[in-house]
Each structure stands twice: as structure tokens, then as C-alpha cells.
Amino acid sequence: MRILVTGGAGFIGSNFIKLYLARHPDCEIVNLDKLTYAGNLENLHDVESDERYRFVHGDICDEAVVATAMRGCDAVVNFAAETHVDRSIGDPAGFLKTDVFGVHVLLEAARAADVSRFIQISTDEVYGPTLDCAFTEEDRLNPRNPYSASKAGGELLARSYFETYDFPVIVSRGANNVGPNQYPEKVIPLFTTNAIEDLPLPLYGDGLQERDYTHVLDHCSGIELLLARGVPGEVYNVGAGNHMKNIEMTHLILEELGKPETLIKHVRDRAGHDVRYAIDATKLRRLGWEPEFGTKAAILDTVRWYVANEAWWKPLKSGEFREYYERQYRERLDEAGAA
């Protein structure tokens, strides 16, 4: 099997490529990635010389590049997306272009190539917040920020190709992933690397927001299973049920690193911040999926990776990241200091 993986130089995509090549010696993978700020070929250093792996530099919105990369592929796994909620609030148009129009380009090329399976990677955030239940795949979508709305649009478009063209689309809705190689704008790598450097940890609001911190390797094994056993036209939640409040996660990071709680700075909350996400992954478990990491294990494995890999993340926390960080947090931190 030859698989086109889009966004394969990013966090989840790179972990998926490494996992799949290790477990499937007879497969080939074509990695199509635009190499935005979150794409990093260093994430794939371990496989770059593998003859079963090929990298193509390009944008999923570019029809010619996509058609070329798709040639000879049997399946598609679309990880390519703009993903950070905070950035989507400042630039909704960029998210709509990649997360909706880019999906359209991929679907058209995949249909022309007659691929046997198309996995659209979505997110649990399309459901919106829940206070007292875990969403199943049958629950309605209620996205509340430009990022989750763009992901909902992309997956609805993908599902329409199954209904309209009988095209073999499968949608996965993943929980908050943690693990190696995540760009340090996301909360756990941000807090971990800031704590290592004795910088403040800008915790939104009261920190009582709750997330399912699923290890990226558990997510990747779920996608691997969907390629083999997923039913076309169906949606599958991929979440380990590792729920923890952000304030508890923050304390866990500081405890692991031996850093003081005075580094925590409660800052002005972001607009439309959802309080709690929770999904029920029973449907995927029925296919045989079982996560390996519990809540603390997933978070601590992530923290320890960043401790051991300063050479990977330190160069990233300059340039584009520094500009974003100052724009996103400086005023909030100044307000917190003044308070």
C-alpha cells in the first residue's frame, strides 16, 4: 500500500508516519507538507533515508501539486490543517482556506485517483463544550471558534463526498494530543519549556478548563486501525478519556520539573474559551483500539521528552514563535503583573 499523508511534517502527522513505517514493512508513504511554522522535517529525521518514504513540498490547496503527490497512492490520511485556536481568532481566513478548501482539493484529486480510503482527521472541538457528558459520533456539531468551525466544514465536505459520490471517506475526531514534537505554542509544550527556562506560565482564566489529553501515539494507532478496519461513511471519536483540568495539568508539570508554583500567572481568558471537551470512543474500541497511556503518563511522557530534547525546541522559540508569543501573551502578562 502507498499512502499519501498530508501535513506529515507536523506533530501528529510525523508521529503517524514513523509509527506506520515501523509497523508495516511493506508500505510506502508520500508526505505532502507545506512546511508552515509548525512543519519541521527534523521530526522525520529517523525515516528520511528510508526508501519507502518520500517527501513532497507543497500546499494541499495547490491542485497540480496534490495531483502529482497523489499519483499511485492507494489511501489518503489528511492531517494538514491550521490547528491553533488562538491563531484562528486572529486569522480566520487562513484557517478556512486550508481546512475547508484544501480538503476539497484533496477530495477531488483522491476521487480522480480512485483511492480506496480517505481518512479526514478532525477534532473533538467540532462538538463544542460539554459540562456533564461525553459526546458520541451521533451528537450534533456546535463549533464555537474559527478553528473548530473550519474543521467542521472540512469534515462535512468530506462526508458529503461519501453521500454524493459513494467515495470511501472516514472521519476521525481526535481529542487534545500530547507527546513528542509538538510545536511549543500548544499549552503543555509551552508550559513545560517556559518552566524549564523559569519563565511565567500564562494560564487562561481560572484554569478550570478540562481536556482529554490523549497521547499522540494512541491517536496514531487509532488512525492505523481505521485504515485497516474503519467503515467508509462513518465517524469515529479518538480519545483516551484522559480528562484533567488545566490547573491540575500545570501543577503536574511544575511538580515533575521541581519548579515553584509562583511561575503560574492567571491571565485574561481567550475569547469563546470552551470549558470542557469530552468524547466517547466506544465505537473505535469496538474495532479493537485500546490506548496505552493514562492521563498522568501521557503528560509526564511529554514533559520528559521536552526535558531531553532542548536542542529541538529551543531554536523554535525565537523568530516567528517569539513574535506570536509577545502578541498573544505580553499584554495579558503585564495585566497579571499589575494585578
C-alpha contacts under 8 A as a table, 3 or more apart, distances in Angstrom:
res1	aa1	res2	aa2	distance
1	M	26	D	7.17
1	M	27	C	4.96
1	M	28	E	6.22
1	M	73	C	7.48
1	M	74	D	6.03
1	M	75	A	7.75
2	R	27	C	5.82
2	R	28	E	4.50
2	R	29	I	5.61
2	R	30	V	7.37
2	R	72	G	7.14
2	R	73	C	4.87
2	R	74	D	5.42
2	R	75	A	6.80
3	I	27	C	7.65
3	I	28	E	6.25
3	I	29	I	4.88
3	I	30	V	6.17
3	I	73	C	5.49
3	I	74	D	5.91
3	I	75	A	4.88
3	I	76	V	5.63
3	I	77	V	7.32
4	L	29	I	5.94
4	L	30	V	4.80
4	L	31	N	6.08
4	L	32	L	7.19
4	L	69	A	7.29
4	L	70	M	6.42
4	L	73	C	6.15
4	L	74	D	7.89
4	L	75	A	6.27
4	L	76	V	4.75
4	L	77	V	6.33
5	V	8	G	5.69
5	V	13	G	7.22
5	V	17	I	7.73
5	V	29	I	6.82
5	V	30	V	6.04
5	V	31	N	4.95
5	V	32	L	6.26
5	V	76	V	5.97
5	V	77	V	4.96
5	V	78	N	6.02
5	V	79	F	7.04
6	T	13	G	7.42
6	T	31	N	5.78
6	T	32	L	4.71
6	T	33	D	5.83
6	T	60	I	7.53
6	T	76	V	7.77
6	T	77	V	6.47
6	T	78	N	4.99
6	T	79	F	5.43
6	T	80	A	5.11
7	G	10	G	5.69
7	G	13	G	5.81
7	G	14	S	7.99
7	G	31	N	7.14
7	G	32	L	6.14
7	G	33	D	4.71
7	G	34	K	7.28
7	G	39	G	7.42
7	G	78	N	6.99
7	G	79	F	5.04
7	G	80	A	3.90
7	G	81	A	7.13
8	G	11	F	7.83
8	G	12	I	7.51
8	G	13	G	4.02
8	G	14	S	4.85
8	G	16	F	7.81
8	G	17	I	6.87
8	G	31	N	5.37
8	G	32	L	6.54
8	G	33	D	6.09
8	G	39	G	7.91
8	G	79	F	6.92
8	G	80	A	7.43
9	A	13	G	6.14
9	A	14	S	5.11
9	A	31	N	7.56
9	A	33	D	6.24
9	A	35	L	7.03
9	A	39	G	4.82
9	A	40	N	5.26
9	A	41	L	5.49
9	A	43	N	6.43
9	A	44	L	6.92
10	G	13	G	5.37
10	G	14	S	5.64
10	G	38	A	5.89
10	G	39	G	4.51
10	G	40	N	6.28
10	G	43	N	7.58
10	G	181	N	7.88
10	G	182	Q	7.67
11	F	14	S	5.71
11	F	15	N	6.54
11	F	38	A	7.72
11	F	39	G	7.66
11	F	43	N	7.86
11	F	180	P	7.52
11	F	181	N	5.45
11	F	182	Q	4.91
11	F	183	Y	7.05
12	I	15	N	5.25
12	I	16	F	6.13
12	I	79	F	7.35
12	I	177	N	7.89
12	I	182	Q	7.92
12	I	216	V	6.28
12	I	220	C	7.36
13	G	16	F	5.04
13	G	17	I	6.22
13	G	79	F	5.90
14	S	17	I	5.13
14	S	18	K	6.33
14	S	43	N	6.17
14	S	44	L	6.21
15	N	18	K	5.32
15	N	19	L	6.13
15	N	216	V	7.18
15	N	217	L	6.88
15	N	220	C	7.12
16	F	19	L	5.11
16	F	20	Y	5.94
16	F	217	L	7.47
16	F	220	C	5.18
16	F	221	S	7.89
17	I	20	Y	5.24
17	I	21	L	6.07
17	I	29	I	7.40
18	K	21	L	5.38
18	K	22	A	6.16
18	K	44	L	7.39
18	K	46	D	7.82
18	K	47	V	6.95
19	L	22	A	5.24
19	L	23	R	6.28
19	L	217	L	7.74
19	L	220	C	7.39
19	L	221	S	7.90
20	Y	23	R	5.20
20	Y	24	H	5.82
20	Y	224	E	7.16
21	L	24	H	5.31
21	L	25	P	6.18
21	L	27	C	6.83
21	L	28	E	7.65
21	L	29	I	7.84
21	L	52	R	7.95
22	A	25	P	6.62
24	H	27	C	5.66
27	C	52	R	6.89
28	E	52	R	4.62
28	E	53	Y	5.95
29	I	52	R	6.30
29	I	53	Y	5.01
29	I	54	R	6.40
30	V	53	Y	6.04
30	V	54	R	4.88
30	V	55	F	5.88
30	V	56	V	7.11
30	V	69	A	7.06
31	N	53	Y	7.57
31	N	54	R	6.13
31	N	55	F	4.75
31	N	56	V	5.89
32	L	55	F	6.19
32	L	56	V	4.77
32	L	57	H	5.86
32	L	58	G	6.10
32	L	59	D	7.55
32	L	60	I	7.73
32	L	66	V	7.97
32	L	69	A	6.94
33	D	39	G	7.31
33	D	55	F	7.80
33	D	56	V	6.57
33	D	57	H	5.35
33	D	58	G	5.49
33	D	59	D	6.43
33	D	60	I	7.77
33	D	80	A	7.31
34	K	39	G	7.40
34	K	57	H	5.65
34	K	58	G	4.59
34	K	59	D	4.79
34	K	60	I	7.63
35	L	38	A	6.97
35	L	39	G	4.41
35	L	40	N	6.52
35	L	57	H	7.24
35	L	58	G	7.86
36	T	39	G	5.24
37	Y	40	N	7.74
37	Y	320	E	7.45
38	A	183	Y	5.92
40	N	43	N	5.72
40	N	44	L	7.92
41	L	44	L	5.42
41	L	45	H	6.78
42	E	45	H	5.06
43	N	46	D	7.87
43	N	181	N	6.44
44	L	47	V	5.59
44	L	48	E	5.99
45	H	48	E	5.35
46	D	49	S	7.68
47	V	50	D	5.12
47	V	53	Y	7.05
48	E	53	Y	6.80
48	E	54	R	7.72
49	S	53	Y	7.57
50	D	53	Y	5.52
51	E	54	R	7.53
56	V	69	A	6.90
58	G	62	D	7.33
58	G	65	V	6.21
58	G	66	V	7.71
59	D	62	D	5.40
59	D	65	V	7.20
59	D	66	V	7.56
60	I	63	E	7.27
60	I	65	V	7.57
60	I	66	V	6.02
60	I	80	A	7.50
60	I	98	T	7.26
60	I	102	G	5.13
60	I	103	V	7.50
60	I	105	V	6.76
60	I	106	L	6.61
61	C	66	V	7.77
61	C	97	K	7.64
61	C	98	T	6.64
61	C	101	F	6.62
61	C	102	G	4.46
61	C	103	V	7.91
61	C	105	V	6.00
61	C	106	L	7.90
62	D	65	V	5.51
62	D	66	V	6.16
62	D	105	V	7.46
63	E	66	V	5.17
63	E	67	A	6.06
63	E	105	V	6.08
63	E	106	L	7.98
63	E	109	A	7.63
64	A	67	A	5.20
64	A	68	T	6.28
65	V	68	T	5.23
65	V	69	A	6.20
66	V	69	A	5.12
66	V	70	M	5.93
66	V	105	V	7.56
66	V	106	L	6.75
66	V	109	A	6.84
67	A	70	M	5.10
67	A	71	R	6.39
67	A	109	A	5.61
68	T	71	R	5.46
70	M	73	C	5.50
70	M	109	A	6.99
70	M	110	A	6.86
70	M	113	A	7.11
71	R	113	A	6.90
72	G	113	A	7.62
73	C	76	V	7.51
73	C	113	A	7.67
73	C	115	V	6.67
74	D	114	D	7.85
74	D	115	V	4.76
74	D	116	S	5.71
74	D	117	R	7.17
75	A	115	V	5.29
75	A	116	S	5.69
75	A	117	R	4.80
75	A	118	F	5.78
75	A	119	I	7.98
76	V	110	A	7.52
76	V	115	V	7.49
76	V	117	R	6.40
76	V	118	F	4.76
76	V	119	I	6.05
77	V	118	F	6.07
77	V	119	I	4.69
77	V	120	Q	6.27
77	V	121	I	7.28
78	N	118	F	7.77
78	N	119	I	6.19
78	N	120	Q	5.25
78	N	121	I	5.85
79	F	120	Q	7.33
79	F	121	I	5.65
80	A	98	T	7.73
80	A	99	D	7.73
81	A	95	F	7.48
81	A	98	T	5.91
81	A	99	D	5.37
82	E	88	S	7.96
82	E	94	G	7.59
82	E	95	F	5.45
82	E	98	T	6.63
82	E	99	D	6.64
82	E	147	Y	7.52
83	T	88	S	7.77
83	T	95	F	7.84
83	T	147	Y	6.42
84	H	87	R	5.43
84	H	88	S	6.32
84	H	147	Y	6.95
84	H	186	K	7.56
85	V	88	S	5.03
85	V	89	I	6.48
85	V	145	N	7.08
85	V	146	P	7.32
85	V	147	Y	5.44
85	V	148	S	7.72
86	D	89	I	5.45
86	D	90	G	7.07
86	D	270	R	7.49
86	D	328	Q	7.90
87	R	90	G	5.34
87	R	91	D	6.16
88	S	91	D	4.95
88	S	92	P	4.92
88	S	94	G	7.82
88	S	95	F	6.40
88	S	145	N	7.55
88	S	146	P	5.52
88	S	147	Y	5.37
89	I	92	P	6.09
89	I	145	N	7.07
89	I	146	P	6.28
89	I	147	Y	7.77
91	D	94	G	5.87
91	D	95	F	7.08
92	P	95	F	5.30
92	P	96	L	6.36
92	P	146	P	5.59
92	P	147	Y	7.35
93	A	96	L	5.15
93	A	97	K	6.23
94	G	97	K	5.24
94	G	98	T	6.48
95	F	98	T	5.47
95	F	99	D	5.64
95	F	100	V	7.81
95	F	146	P	7.33
95	F	147	Y	6.42
95	F	150	S	6.28
96	L	99	D	5.31
96	L	100	V	5.36
96	L	101	F	6.87
96	L	150	S	5.31
97	K	100	V	5.78
97	K	101	F	5.06
97	K	102	G	6.32
98	T	101	F	5.79
98	T	102	G	4.63
98	T	103	V	7.21
99	D	102	G	5.82
99	D	103	V	6.19
99	D	150	S	5.59
99	D	151	K	5.82
99	D	153	G	7.61
99	D	154	G	5.65
100	V	103	V	5.21
100	V	104	H	6.48
100	V	150	S	6.16
100	V	151	K	7.15
100	V	153	G	5.89
100	V	154	G	4.39
100	V	157	L	7.63
101	F	104	H	4.99
101	F	105	V	6.43
101	F	154	G	7.69
102	G	105	V	5.15
102	G	106	L	6.32
103	V	106	L	5.11
103	V	107	L	6.08
103	V	154	G	5.91
103	V	157	L	7.70
103	V	158	A	7.24
104	H	107	L	5.14
104	H	108	E	6.21
104	H	154	G	7.78
104	H	157	L	7.24
104	H	158	A	7.64
105	V	108	E	5.33
105	V	109	A	6.29
106	L	109	A	5.22
106	L	110	A	5.94
107	L	110	A	5.05
107	L	111	R	5.96
107	L	158	A	7.09
107	L	161	Y	7.78
108	E	111	R	5.19
108	E	112	A	6.21
109	A	112	A	5.08
109	A	113	A	6.17
110	A	113	A	4.98
110	A	114	D	6.06
110	A	115	V	5.71
110	A	118	F	7.71
111	R	114	D	4.95
111	R	115	V	6.54
111	R	167	F	7.02
115	V	118	F	7.26
116	S	168	P	6.43
117	R	168	P	5.18
117	R	169	V	6.17
117	R	170	I	7.47
117	R	227	L	7.12
117	R	232	P	7.56
118	F	168	P	6.07
118	F	169	V	4.74
118	F	170	I	6.13
119	I	169	V	5.99
119	I	170	I	4.91
119	I	171	V	5.77
119	I	172	S	7.24
119	I	226	L	7.88
119	I	227	L	7.44
120	Q	155	E	6.52
120	Q	158	A	7.10
120	Q	169	V	7.18
120	Q	170	I	6.21
120	Q	171	V	4.80
120	Q	172	S	6.35
121	I	155	E	7.88
121	I	171	V	6.09
121	I	172	S	5.17
121	I	173	R	6.45
121	I	174	G	7.44
122	S	126	V	7.93
122	S	151	K	5.97
122	S	152	A	7.40
122	S	155	E	6.53
122	S	171	V	6.69
122	S	172	S	5.55
122	S	173	R	4.57
122	S	174	G	6.31
123	T	126	V	6.09
123	T	148	S	7.44
123	T	151	K	7.09
123	T	172	S	7.29
123	T	173	R	4.20
123	T	174	G	4.61
123	T	175	A	6.25
124	D	127	Y	5.96
124	D	128	G	7.67
124	D	173	R	5.12
124	D	174	G	5.43
124	D	175	A	5.35
124	D	176	N	7.92
124	D	237	N	7.43
124	D	277	Y	7.00
124	D	278	A	7.49
124	D	279	I	6.81
125	E	128	G	5.28
125	E	129	P	7.53
125	E	143	P	6.42
125	E	148	S	5.54
125	E	175	A	7.88
125	E	277	Y	6.92
126	V	141	L	5.54
126	V	142	N	5.92
126	V	143	P	4.60
126	V	144	R	7.92
126	V	148	S	5.14
126	V	149	A	6.67
126	V	151	K	6.92
126	V	152	A	5.56
127	Y	135	F	7.30
127	Y	139	D	7.45
127	Y	140	R	6.62
127	Y	141	L	4.46
127	Y	142	N	4.88
127	Y	143	P	5.88
128	G	141	L	6.94
128	G	142	N	4.86
128	G	143	P	4.93
128	G	144	R	6.16
128	G	274	D	6.97
128	G	277	Y	7.06
129	P	274	D	5.34
129	P	275	V	6.07
129	P	276	R	5.16
129	P	277	Y	5.28
129	P	278	A	7.88
130	T	133	C	6.20
130	T	134	A	7.28
130	T	135	F	7.91
130	T	275	V	7.52
130	T	276	R	5.56
130	T	277	Y	5.93
130	T	278	A	6.83
131	L	275	V	7.55
131	L	276	R	6.15
133	C	278	A	6.96
134	A	277	Y	7.78
134	A	278	A	4.61
134	A	279	I	4.45
134	A	280	D	5.31
135	F	138	E	7.91
135	F	139	D	6.14
135	F	278	A	6.17
135	F	279	I	4.49
135	F	280	D	5.66
136	T	139	D	5.66
136	T	237	N	7.30
136	T	279	I	6.15
136	T	280	D	5.30
136	T	281	A	7.42
137	E	235	V	6.15
137	E	236	Y	6.46
137	E	237	N	6.59
141	L	152	A	7.53
143	P	146	P	7.96
143	P	148	S	5.17
143	P	149	A	5.06
143	P	152	A	7.16
144	R	148	S	6.64
144	R	149	A	6.73
144	R	272	G	6.77
144	R	274	D	7.82
145	N	148	S	5.59
145	N	149	A	6.05
145	N	272	G	6.78
146	P	149	A	5.01
146	P	150	S	5.96
147	Y	150	S	5.23
147	Y	151	K	6.33
148	S	151	K	5.04
148	S	152	A	6.07
149	A	152	A	5.02
149	A	153	G	6.15
150	S	153	G	5.01
150	S	154	G	6.24
151	K	154	G	5.06
151	K	155	E	6.22
152	A	155	E	5.30
152	A	156	L	6.04
153	G	156	L	5.21
153	G	157	L	6.15
154	G	157	L	5.19
154	G	158	A	6.25
155	E	158	A	4.91
155	E	159	R	6.09
155	E	171	V	6.69
156	L	159	R	5.06
156	L	160	S	6.11
157	L	160	S	5.06
157	L	161	Y	6.69
158	A	161	Y	5.37
158	A	162	F	7.09
158	A	169	V	6.49
158	A	171	V	7.90
159	R	162	F	5.25
159	R	163	E	6.60
159	R	169	V	6.33
159	R	170	I	7.57
159	R	171	V	7.53
159	R	233	G	6.50
160	S	163	E	5.01
160	S	164	T	5.81
160	S	165	Y	7.98
161	Y	164	T	5.09
161	Y	165	Y	5.26
161	Y	166	D	6.54
161	Y	167	F	5.61
161	Y	169	V	7.26
162	F	165	Y	5.54
162	F	166	D	4.34
162	F	167	F	4.42
162	F	168	P	5.97
162	F	169	V	5.83
162	F	232	P	7.57
162	F	233	G	5.76
163	E	166	D	5.62
163	E	167	F	7.59
163	E	233	G	7.61
164	T	167	F	7.81
167	F	232	P	7.92
168	P	232	P	4.78
168	P	233	G	6.50
169	V	232	P	5.26
169	V	233	G	5.52
169	V	234	E	7.68
170	I	226	L	7.78
170	I	230	G	6.96
170	I	231	V	6.86
170	I	232	P	5.17
170	I	233	G	5.52
170	I	234	E	5.50
170	I	235	V	6.06
170	I	236	Y	7.93
171	V	233	G	7.75
171	V	234	E	6.51
171	V	235	V	4.66
171	V	236	Y	6.30
172	S	223	I	7.64
172	S	235	V	5.71
172	S	236	Y	4.80
172	S	237	N	5.74
172	S	238	V	6.57
173	R	235	V	7.41
173	R	236	Y	6.17
173	R	237	N	4.72
173	R	238	V	5.81
174	G	177	N	7.70
174	G	219	H	7.08
174	G	237	N	6.00
174	G	238	V	4.59
174	G	239	G	5.91
175	A	211	R	7.84
175	A	212	D	5.84
175	A	213	Y	6.84
175	A	214	T	6.22
175	A	237	N	7.98
175	A	238	V	6.31
175	A	239	G	5.02
175	A	240	A	7.90
175	A	278	A	7.87
175	A	279	I	7.55
176	N	211	R	6.70
176	N	212	D	5.80
176	N	213	Y	5.16
176	N	214	T	5.95
177	N	213	Y	5.74
177	N	214	T	4.92
177	N	215	H	5.47
177	N	216	V	5.19
177	N	219	H	7.45
178	V	182	Q	7.29
178	V	188	I	7.39
178	V	213	Y	6.24
178	V	214	T	6.14
178	V	215	H	4.94
178	V	216	V	5.55
178	V	298	A	6.82
178	V	299	I	6.79
178	V	302	T	6.37
179	G	182	Q	6.70
179	G	215	H	5.72
179	G	216	V	5.53
179	G	217	L	7.67
179	G	298	A	7.07
179	G	299	I	7.50
179	G	301	D	6.84
179	G	302	T	4.52
179	G	305	W	7.67
180	P	216	V	7.93
180	P	302	T	6.03
180	P	305	W	6.16
180	P	306	Y	7.42
182	Q	186	K	7.31
182	Q	189	P	6.83
183	Y	186	K	6.48
183	Y	189	P	7.17
183	Y	313	W	7.87
183	Y	316	L	7.96
184	P	187	V	7.43
184	P	188	I	7.81
184	P	189	P	4.82
184	P	190	L	4.73
184	P	193	T	7.58
184	P	313	W	7.29
184	P	316	L	7.74
184	P	317	K	7.39
185	E	189	P	7.14
185	E	190	L	5.61
185	E	321	F	7.45
185	E	325	Y	7.78
186	K	189	P	5.97
186	K	190	L	5.78
187	V	190	L	5.03
187	V	191	F	5.90
188	I	191	F	5.22
188	I	192	T	5.91
188	I	299	I	7.77
188	I	302	T	7.89
188	I	303	V	7.64
189	P	192	T	4.99
189	P	193	T	5.89
189	P	302	T	7.72
189	P	303	V	7.28
189	P	306	Y	7.22
190	L	193	T	5.43
190	L	194	N	5.95
190	L	201	L	7.90
191	F	194	N	5.11
191	F	195	A	5.93
191	F	201	L	5.50
191	F	202	P	7.90
191	F	250	T	7.32
191	F	253	I	7.64
192	T	195	A	5.19
192	T	196	I	6.22
192	T	253	I	6.46
192	T	254	L	7.94
192	T	303	V	6.12
192	T	306	Y	7.22
193	T	196	I	5.04
193	T	197	E	6.34
193	T	306	Y	7.05
193	T	307	V	7.93
194	N	197	E	5.13
194	N	198	D	6.02
194	N	199	L	4.78
194	N	200	P	6.47
194	N	201	L	6.50
195	A	198	D	4.75
195	A	199	L	5.66
195	A	200	P	7.02
195	A	201	L	7.03
195	A	254	L	7.07
195	A	257	L	7.61
195	A	259	K	6.81
195	A	263	L	7.28
196	I	199	L	7.64
196	I	257	L	7.30
196	I	307	V	7.64
198	D	259	K	7.86
198	D	263	L	7.24
199	L	263	L	6.75
200	P	263	L	4.70
200	P	264	I	5.96
200	P	265	K	6.24
201	L	263	L	5.77
201	L	264	I	4.85
201	L	265	K	5.69
202	P	264	I	6.51
202	P	265	K	5.05
202	P	266	H	6.00
202	P	267	V	5.87
202	P	329	Y	7.21
202	P	333	L	6.94
203	L	206	D	7.56
203	L	207	G	6.08
203	L	246	N	7.93
203	L	247	I	7.69
203	L	264	I	6.71
203	L	265	K	5.87
203	L	266	H	4.83
203	L	267	V	5.81
204	Y	207	G	5.85
204	Y	266	H	5.90
204	Y	267	V	5.18
204	Y	268	R	5.97
204	Y	269	D	4.57
204	Y	270	R	6.85
205	G	208	L	7.86
205	G	266	H	5.81
205	G	267	V	5.75
205	G	268	R	5.61
205	G	269	D	4.61
206	D	209	Q	7.89
206	D	247	I	7.67
206	D	266	H	6.66
207	G	245	K	6.88
207	G	246	N	5.09
207	G	247	I	4.64
207	G	266	H	7.64
208	L	245	K	5.29
208	L	246	N	5.88
208	L	247	I	6.10
208	L	275	V	7.29
209	Q	245	K	5.43
209	Q	246	N	5.69
209	Q	247	I	7.96
209	Q	274	D	7.22
209	Q	275	V	4.51
209	Q	276	R	5.63
210	E	243	H	6.48
210	E	244	M	5.45
210	E	245	K	4.12
210	E	246	N	6.05
210	E	275	V	6.21
210	E	276	R	4.60
210	E	277	Y	6.53
211	R	242	N	7.69
211	R	243	H	5.40
211	R	244	M	5.78
211	R	245	K	6.44
211	R	246	N	7.42
211	R	276	R	6.02
211	R	277	Y	5.52
211	R	278	A	7.06
212	D	239	G	6.84
212	D	240	A	7.07
212	D	241	G	5.67
212	D	242	N	4.70
212	D	243	H	4.31
212	D	244	M	6.60
212	D	277	Y	6.90
212	D	278	A	6.50
213	Y	240	A	7.64
213	Y	241	G	7.72
213	Y	242	N	5.30
213	Y	243	H	6.37
213	Y	244	M	7.35
213	Y	295	T	6.43
213	Y	298	A	7.07
213	Y	299	I	7.30
214	T	218	D	6.85
214	T	219	H	6.96
214	T	239	G	5.98
214	T	240	A	5.43
214	T	241	G	7.38
214	T	242	N	6.16
214	T	293	F	7.54
214	T	295	T	7.37
214	T	298	A	6.71
215	H	218	D	5.37
215	H	219	H	6.53
215	H	293	F	6.40
215	H	298	A	5.23
215	H	299	I	7.81
216	V	219	H	4.96
216	V	220	C	6.11
217	L	220	C	4.92
217	L	221	S	6.13
218	D	221	S	5.18
218	D	222	G	6.34
218	D	240	A	7.70
218	D	290	E	7.84
218	D	291	P	5.18
218	D	292	E	6.50
218	D	293	F	7.27
219	H	222	G	5.10
219	H	223	I	6.49
219	H	238	V	6.31
219	H	239	G	7.31
220	C	223	I	5.09
220	C	224	E	6.14
221	S	224	E	4.88
221	S	225	L	6.23
221	S	289	W	7.61
222	G	225	L	5.11
222	G	226	L	6.34
222	G	238	V	6.60
222	G	284	L	7.50
222	G	289	W	6.21
223	I	226	L	4.98
223	I	227	L	6.34
224	E	227	L	5.31
224	E	228	A	6.70
225	L	228	A	5.15
225	L	229	R	5.82
225	L	230	G	6.88
225	L	287	L	7.65
225	L	288	G	7.98
225	L	289	W	7.21
226	L	229	R	5.13
226	L	230	G	4.05
226	L	231	V	7.71
227	L	230	G	6.07
229	R	287	L	6.99
230	G	234	E	7.58
230	G	287	L	7.79
231	V	234	E	5.73
236	Y	281	A	7.14
236	Y	283	K	6.46
236	Y	284	L	5.98
237	N	279	I	6.56
237	N	280	D	6.56
237	N	281	A	4.95
237	N	283	K	7.33
237	N	284	L	6.74
238	V	279	I	7.86
238	V	281	A	5.65
238	V	284	L	6.99
239	G	242	N	7.72
239	G	279	I	6.43
239	G	280	D	7.15
239	G	281	A	5.86
240	A	281	A	7.37
240	A	291	P	5.90
240	A	293	F	7.87
240	A	294	G	7.58
241	G	278	A	7.40
241	G	279	I	7.38
241	G	280	D	7.62
241	G	295	T	8.00
242	N	294	G	6.11
242	N	295	T	4.47
243	H	278	A	7.78
243	H	295	T	6.77
244	M	248	E	6.53
244	M	249	M	6.52
244	M	295	T	7.37
245	K	248	E	5.30
245	K	249	M	6.29
246	N	249	M	4.92
246	N	250	T	6.08
247	I	250	T	5.04
247	I	251	H	6.32
248	E	251	H	5.15
248	E	252	L	6.18
249	M	252	L	5.05
249	M	253	I	6.34
249	M	299	I	7.79
250	T	253	I	5.23
250	T	254	L	6.37
250	T	264	I	7.93
251	H	254	L	5.15
251	H	255	E	6.03
251	H	261	E	7.16
252	L	255	E	5.11
252	L	256	E	6.15
253	I	256	E	5.20
253	I	257	L	6.24
253	I	299	I	7.90
253	I	300	L	7.39
253	I	303	V	6.90
254	L	257	L	5.14
254	L	258	G	5.80
254	L	259	K	4.92
254	L	260	P	6.59
254	L	261	E	6.80
255	E	258	G	5.06
255	E	259	K	6.41
256	E	259	K	7.90
256	E	300	L	7.44
256	E	303	V	7.93
259	K	263	L	7.78
260	P	263	L	6.11
261	E	264	I	5.70
262	T	265	K	7.58
265	K	333	L	7.23
265	K	336	A	6.60
266	H	336	A	6.62
267	V	332	R	5.42
267	V	333	L	6.24
267	V	335	E	7.41
267	V	336	A	5.71
268	R	332	R	5.84
268	R	336	A	7.88
269	D	273	H	7.09
270	R	273	H	5.69
274	D	277	Y	7.54
280	D	283	K	7.85
281	A	284	L	5.48
281	A	285	R	6.29
282	T	285	R	4.94
282	T	286	R	6.20
283	K	286	R	5.28
283	K	287	L	7.06
284	L	287	L	5.28
284	L	288	G	6.96
284	L	289	W	6.00
285	R	288	G	5.05
285	R	289	W	4.51
285	R	290	E	6.18
286	R	289	W	7.09
291	P	294	G	7.83
293	F	297	A	5.69
293	F	298	A	5.39
294	G	297	A	5.25
294	G	298	A	5.95
295	T	298	A	5.37
295	T	299	I	6.45
296	K	299	I	5.22
296	K	300	L	5.90
297	A	300	L	5.20
297	A	301	D	5.84
298	A	301	D	5.34
298	A	302	T	6.36
299	I	302	T	5.14
299	I	303	V	6.27
300	L	303	V	4.96
300	L	304	R	6.05
301	D	304	R	5.27
301	D	305	W	6.23
302	T	305	W	5.17
302	T	306	Y	6.56
303	V	306	Y	5.36
303	V	307	V	6.35
304	R	307	V	4.96
304	R	308	A	6.22
305	W	308	A	5.15
305	W	309	N	6.04
306	Y	309	N	4.99
306	Y	310	E	6.19
306	Y	313	W	7.50
307	V	310	E	6.25
309	N	312	W	5.44
309	N	313	W	6.92
310	E	313	W	5.36
310	E	314	K	5.60
311	A	314	K	5.84
311	A	315	P	7.14
312	W	315	P	6.77
312	W	316	L	7.48
313	W	316	L	5.18
313	W	317	K	6.60
314	K	317	K	5.43
314	K	318	S	7.73
315	P	318	S	6.22
316	L	319	G	7.52
316	L	321	F	6.65
317	K	320	E	7.95
317	K	321	F	5.39
317	K	322	R	5.95
318	S	321	F	5.46
318	S	322	R	4.76
318	S	323	E	7.80
319	G	322	R	5.31
319	G	323	E	6.38
320	E	323	E	5.24
320	E	324	Y	6.25
321	F	324	Y	5.09
321	F	325	Y	5.98
322	R	325	Y	5.04
322	R	326	E	6.14
323	E	326	E	5.35
323	E	327	R	6.19
324	Y	327	R	5.09
324	Y	328	Q	5.99
325	Y	328	Q	5.14
325	Y	329	Y	5.75
325	Y	330	R	7.27
326	E	329	Y	5.46
326	E	330	R	4.82
326	E	331	E	7.91
327	R	330	R	6.26
327	R	331	E	7.69
328	Q	331	E	7.58
328	Q	332	R	7.73
329	Y	332	R	5.07
329	Y	333	L	5.90
330	R	333	L	5.15
330	R	334	D	6.09
331	E	334	D	5.06
331	E	335	E	6.16
332	R	335	E	5.10
332	R	336	A	6.22
333	L	336	A	4.94
333	L	337	G	6.08
334	D	337	G	5.05
334	D	338	A	6.11
335	E	338	A	5.07
335	E	339	A	6.20
336	A	339	A	5.08
